[in-house]
Amino acid sequence: MERVVITGMGLISPLGNDVGSFWERMKRGESGISLIDTFDVSRHKAKIAGLVREFDADGHFGRKEARRMDRFSQFALAAAEQAVEDAGIKLESIDLERMGVYVGSGIGGIQTLLEQDSVLRSRGPERVSPTLVPMMIANMAASMISIRFGAVGPTMAPVTACSVGNTAIGEAARLIRTGGADIVIAGGAEAAITDISLASFGNATAISTRNDDPARASRPFDVDRDGFVMAEGAGIVVLESLSHALRREARIHAEVIGYGASSDAYHMVATHPEGLGAYRAMKLALQDAAISPSEVDMISAHATSTEIGDRSETNAIKKLFGQDAFRIPVTANKSMLGHMLGAAGGVEAIALIKSLQDNVIPPTINLEQQDPECDLDYVPQHARTAAMKVGLSNSFGFGGHNAVIVLKKYGES
């Protein structure tokens, strides 16, 4: 079985559009949440989101190419370009038949669908774009990345809602382990901050309405939380077999040592209150990594800032880790980023890699009064320095999907 390492990272996020600036802002505990100014939110309950700023698709891709991609595909391709450059891959020197792409999205091209629906209703069927369907379907980000790099190996777009980034990374690692590819570009992307999605989540009372104080709206594990905050972006990593990475003398960021997936089989949107699906996925990930709970140095929680979600994840961690649960720092990136939906897992994997590299745990900001039922160490307010080798990252999604990855600092015994 091949060992799997991460050699490239790229992202587009509310905290910056490159890994360096993103990580510096995370360590400082900055919030990427702001008032929505991209469309009229005057009638919406929630008026805040984690928006990607200073992303010029026309300038990056050229106006003609940019107009042929939905925003989620633009994010994914831009992040993939960063990751491939970071990995130092020279396309002419690798076997492109052994290079794959596993990149998904929770929702896909909803903005394109809404725009073309408006065209249909106002101007008639003759004016609807012939590129509507290829632009909106959720596999198009993976396809555009495959086309951009000529990757003709296995390419797919898993759809597991908000756990899709971890699903993509975990399944890609399995593919490499079993010899099905040498390199896989993996992760997730999302651009769903639209009129209709904001209205739907708002009417479901799932999102925060702390509109007067956006930076303090996402508050995982805090007693005063009132829902998650929508966000957008992309997180992409380059996975590679260790043998292939060593042959080309690549810089290695981290090793993927475990992956676990499960289903709650419980409810369309609510997580199991006892966190049983999350517990199973974490347990499987540790078994896959062949490590004990005591060997985990930090946990990157899914932690969206909903009462049932935060409590069920806490229950799952305590069920699996026992007394170690109270020792292990648990951080919630979404306190700063908001919930990036299908992009969350990829971006949070990159944050975990940087934590392991720098021995820094980013904070859970806005945790001012801890929920008594959430009684673990959530690294409140300020980043923490700690020596670490192994980190675990949780991602869960609507429909009961759970995906967990375990990363290890490369070179550590």
HELIX and SHEET records of a PDB file:
HELIX    1   1 VAL A   19  LYS A   27  1                                   9    
HELIX    2   2 ALA A   57  PHE A   61  1                                   5    
HELIX    3   3 ARG A   63  ALA A   66  1                                   4    
HELIX    4   4 ARG A   71  ALA A   87  1                                  17    
HELIX    5   5 LEU A   91  SER A   93  5                                   3    
HELIX    6   6 LEU A   96  ARG A   98  5                                   3    
HELIX    7   7 ILE A  110  ARG A  123  1                                  14    
HELIX    8   8 PRO A  125  ARG A  127  5                                   3    
HELIX    9   9 LEU A  132  MET A  136  1                                   5    
HELIX   10  10 MET A  140  PHE A  149  1                                  10    
HELIX   11  11 ALA A  161  SER A  163  5                                   3    
HELIX   12  12 VAL A  164  ARG A  177  1                                  14    
HELIX   13  13 ASP A  195  ASN A  203  1                                   9    
HELIX   14  14 PRO A  214  ARG A  216  5                                   3    
HELIX   15  15 LEU A  242  ARG A  247  1                                   6    
HELIX   16  16 LEU A  276  ALA A  289  1                                  14    
HELIX   17  17 PRO A  293  GLU A  295  5                                   3    
HELIX   18  18 GLU A  307  PHE A  321  1                                  15    
HELIX   19  19 GLY A  322  PHE A  326  5                                   5    
HELIX   20  20 LYS A  334  LEU A  337  1                                   4    
HELIX   21  21 LEU A  341  ALA A  343  5                                   3    
HELIX   22  22 ALA A  344  ASP A  358  1                                  15    
SHEET    1   A10 THR A 155  MET A 156  0                                        
SHEET    2   A10 MET A  99  GLY A 104  1                                        
SHEET    3   A10 ILE A 183  GLU A 190  1                                        
SHEET    4   A10 GLY A 233  SER A 241 -1                                        
SHEET    5   A10 VAL A   4  ILE A  12 -1                                        
SHEET    6   A10 ALA A 254  SER A 263 -1                                        
SHEET    7   A10 HIS A 401  LYS A 408 -1                                        
SHEET    8   A10 VAL A 390  GLY A 397 -1                                        
SHEET    9   A10 MET A 298  SER A 300  1                                        
SHEET   10   A10 VAL A 330  THR A 331  1                                        
SHEET    1   B 2 SER A  34  LEU A  35  0                                        
SHEET    2   B 2 ILE A  48  ALA A  49 -1                                        
SHEET    1   C 2 VAL A 360  ILE A 361  0                                        
SHEET    2   C 2 ARG A 384  THR A 385 -1                                        
END                                                                             
